[in-house]
Amino acid sequence: MQPAKVHATLIPMSERPVDLVAYDNEGNHVYGEVNVDHLINMPRELMLSAQVTTTRESPEIIAQADVILIGPGSFLTSLMRLLLLDDLTRALHCSSASIIYIDNLGREFELCRRVATAEIQTGTDRGKRELAAK
């Protein structure tokens, strides 16, 4: 039996650097992935520090993929950050590929370590609803 040939393409989320930004439950502005991860409670709102789009080739590559691996990274500061890009979210929604999320390989920090499975499921369900709405 011959091993399957795998063609892998690694694509960044955007051409420009962008940071994760949040508002905590008291309305305080929290800038940066590390600072968001140090929150005690889930943030009230997540956003990106600048309006960016995915790389030009990303939607086409996603459309042609059989399997999409996202990660490794934390659910809150990595996966949700991708879903904040409208064009990437639309491309994922339109894709017929299996999408596999790879959690952090190492120990999570602060907030991400404390996020309960139910909260992850809630976030995943919200992401699915947002994908469906696009």
C-alpha positions in Angstrom: 0.0 0.0 0.0 1.4 3.4 -1.0 1.2 6.2 1.5 -1.1 9.0 0.5 0.4 12.1 -1.0 -0.3 15.2 1.1 0.0 18.7 -0.3 0.1 21.2 2.5 -0.2 25.0 2.2 0.5 27.3 5.2 -1.3 30.6 4.9 -1.1 33.5 7.4 -4.3 35.1 8.5 -3.4 38.5 6.9 -0.5 40.3 5.2 -0.4 43.0 7.9 0.3 42.4 11.6 -2.7 42.9 13.8 -3.3 42.5 17.5 -6.2 41.1 19.5 -8.2 43.7 21.5 -11.0 43.1 24.0 -13.3 44.9 26.4 -13.6 43.3 29.8 -16.8 43.1 31.8 -16.2 46.5 33.3 -15.7 48.1 29.8 -11.9 48.4 30.1 -9.9 48.3 26.9 -7.5 45.3 26.9 -4.8 45.3 24.2 -2.8 42.3 23.0 -3.2 38.5 23.1 -1.2 38.1 26.3 -3.2 40.8 28.2 -6.5 39.2 27.0 -5.3 35.9 28.2 -4.6 37.4 31.7 -8.2 38.5 32.1 -10.0 36.9 35.0 -13.4 36.5 33.2 -14.3 36.0 29.5 -14.2 39.3 27.7 -17.4 41.1 26.8 -16.1 41.8 23.3 -13.2 40.7 21.1 -12.0 42.6 18.0 -8.9 43.2 16.0 -6.7 46.3 16.4 -7.0 47.2 12.8 -9.3 46.4 9.8 -7.4 43.8 7.8 -8.3 41.2 5.2 -6.9 37.8 4.6 -4.2 37.2 2.1 -5.2 37.4 -1.5 -4.8 33.7 -2.1 -6.5 32.5 1.1 -10.1 32.1 -0.1 -9.1 30.1 -3.2 -6.8 27.8 -1.2 -9.5 27.3 1.4 -12.0 26.5 -1.4 -9.8 23.9 -2.8 -8.8 22.2 0.5 -10.0 18.8 1.5 -8.9 19.3 5.1 -8.2 22.6 7.0 -6.1 22.5 10.1 -6.3 25.5 12.3 -3.7 25.8 15.0 -2.0 25.0 17.2 -3.2 27.8 19.4 -5.5 28.7 22.2 -9.2 28.7 21.6 -9.8 32.3 22.7 -6.8 34.1 21.5 -6.0 32.1 18.3 -9.1 30.5 16.9 -11.6 33.3 17.7 -9.0 35.8 16.3 -9.3 34.1 12.9 -13.1 34.3 13.0 -12.9 38.0 13.4 -11.8 38.3 9.7 -15.0 38.5 7.6 -13.5 37.2 4.4 -11.8 34.3 6.1 -15.0 33.4 7.9 -16.9 33.5 4.6 -14.3 31.3 2.9 -14.5 28.7 5.8 -18.3 28.8 5.6 -18.3 28.1 1.9 -15.7 25.4 2.1 -16.7 21.7 2.0 -13.4 20.7 3.7 -13.3 19.1 7.2 -12.0 21.7 9.6 -9.9 20.5 12.5 -8.9 22.8 15.3 -5.6 21.9 17.1 -5.5 23.2 20.6 -2.3 24.5 22.2 0.4 21.9 22.5 1.7 23.3 25.7 0.1 24.5 28.9 -2.4 27.3 28.6 -2.0 30.5 30.5 -4.5 32.2 32.8 -7.9 32.7 31.2 -7.5 30.2 28.4 -6.5 27.6 31.0 -9.7 28.3 33.0 -12.1 28.3 30.1 -14.6 25.5 30.8 -15.6 23.1 28.1 -19.1 24.6 28.1 -17.7 28.0 27.4 -15.6 26.6 24.5 -18.7 24.9 23.2 -20.7 28.2 23.5 -17.9 30.0 21.6 -17.8 27.3 19.0 -21.6 27.4 18.6 -21.4 31.2 18.3 -18.7 30.8 15.6 -20.8 28.3 13.7 -23.8 30.7 13.8 -21.5 33.6 12.6 -20.2 31.3 9.8 -23.7 30.4 8.8 -24.8 34.0 8.7 -22.0 35.0 6.3 
